[in-house]
Amino acid sequence: MQRIAAIVNDEIVSGFDLERRIDLMLVSTGQPNSQEARRRVRRDALRALVDEKLQTQEARRLKLRVSEDELRQGLGLIERQNRLPEGQLGAFLRQSGIDQEALKQQITADLAWGKVVRRRLTPTVSISDEEVDEALQRIKAAVDEPEVRISEIFLPVDSADQEEDTARDAQRLFEDVRAGAPFAALARQFSRAPTAATGGDIGWMRPSQLAEELEPVVRGLQPGETSEPVRASGGFYVLQLRQRRNPGGGDPMDTRVRLLRATLALRSEAPAAVERRGRAALDVGCESFLAAARGLAEASASDSEPTRIGDLAPAVRDAAATLPLGRLGPSVRTPDGLLFFMVCAREAPPAAEPVREQVLEGLTRRKLAMLAQRYLRDLRRSAVVELR
């Protein structure tokens, strides 16, 4: 007889489902499949399965369903997040020892809950003109403030008796990240925020737009760093600073650069010898580069109009984005020979003015996330849940 792990409003969460979810959590977050690791994540896995039961039950009550096409799209997103070739997720899961049905169950619950939120909560969200105006003023006041792209793991605290356990869970997740576990995978499996479905990615914002408890924490992080757990309204946050960019938020690929190029032919001379000869002659700064190139045997040289970095060849693009002005970049092998280049001017994209519609969208998204958390909390409180 199959063991029962929980009963949620007369629906069973089986022991098999629980073990399957533990497998998924451990493999996707890179943790060892040991008895100790399984014991540590068991409570989180069971809580996630109970929440998913509540979410899918509510979707059923509202006569909302997830189609096969929507499920395929959800699986495709997982493929892209893990940089897998299209259609290879199933093979990857089998190789990793994960039952694909466990992942499908998780994605189906995420999609169903998204439909519930859109049906029940989106029409209730009202953002006043005054709120948008105030947000715009804050953004304009912080126009010189760098923007940050952050990811979050959020663990809610619904009652005082959960405080200690939730703080311990948040600390464990922080330590898992510090030990090398991928943040996005941990967010997908453990975070209870709506951003869990996208690996915790919040997107670009200014630190001053965050809750007051989170703002100083983010300001103190360097790109790639993860914060220790932070207690804020509603629960505990673990934050990772992914990127920081200059004020204005322009796309770095829109930066325009003026390049000087020289191509040295590869004929009887070995590539390594051409590399040494070109580098010795051409590392002379922008003023002398073209003259030096024209003085080399079997070399051609050119100047360029300012060009968008995103339009450059991939082999040149990354270096052109960061190379100091007047310094010789790495050589690139081309059909015509060995290409040398240097950046002699760089013009950043114009600062982007805050768009009212984007600010409204951000305020709506944050308010919707807060209401969704309350909605699920109320479902938990009204449910009959028996843990075995």
Beta strands, then each sheet from edge to edge (+ up, - down):
strand 1: 4-8
strand 2: 11-14
strand 3: 147-156
strand 4: 201-205
strand 5: 230-232
strand 6: 235-245
strand 7: 256-264
strand 8: 299-303
strand 9: 307-308
strand 10: 332-334
strand 11: 337-347
strand 12: 385-387
sheet 1: 2+ 1- 12+
sheet 2: 4+ 3- 6+ 5-
sheet 3: 8+ 7- 9+
sheet 4: 8+ 7- 11+ 10-
end
